[in-house]
Amino acid sequence: MVFKDQGRKIIGICKYCSEKFIYYISHNSIFCSQGCYFKWSRGKNHPKHKEKTKVTCKQCRKEFMTYPAWLRKGRKFCSFKCRYEWLSEHGSGKINPNWRGGISFEPYSSDFSLMLKEKIKRRDGYVCKLCGKIKRLGIHHIDYNKKNNNSANLVTLCTVCNSRMNGNRESWKGFWSNKFWGGKNC
């Protein structure tokens, strides 16, 4: 509700607390502050609010209530405990799409030492070669062979980027070979 035009500013009434406030015409505000907006937008006043619906937990089959928007974001479990139990049963070992026959349990060769890792990090400027971060750095084997410790096969990556390398391995091998060796394998 607008009371009086004062040039470029207008006096209005806050939709939440009913206090008068002044705002610029171009802002078209209906709240006197962010605090009032946040208080108003919680719960049933939120424009996207819908009533909770009944859902069955994927793990324990117990029914629970949740918002439809949360279902679209993947809320299919009644608790974190159920979610982690389901993931441990359905997302590990041979069932996992990243499973490579257990090769991640193979040991590294003895020449993959702290000195070699430090040498590679120094060569790469102590920076993740994919995203540029300087924290939580590790060394990645480009050809995924833990026995191949040739410095041309090793690159410095942060832990996040290193974990990204586990999916779509052939594509990543091609990426690194194009980046460092002009399309030749190391």
Buried (B, 14 or more C-beta within 10 A) or exposed (E): EEEEEEEEEBBBBBBBBEEEBEBEEEEEBBBBBEEBBEBBBEEEEEEEBEEEEEBEBBBBEEEBEBBBEEEEEEBBBBEEEBBEBBEEEEEEEEEEEEEEEEEEEEEEEEEBEEEBBEBBBEEBEEBBBBEEBEEEBBBBBBBBBBEBBEEBBBBBBBEEBBEBBEEEEEEBBEBBBEEBEEEEEB
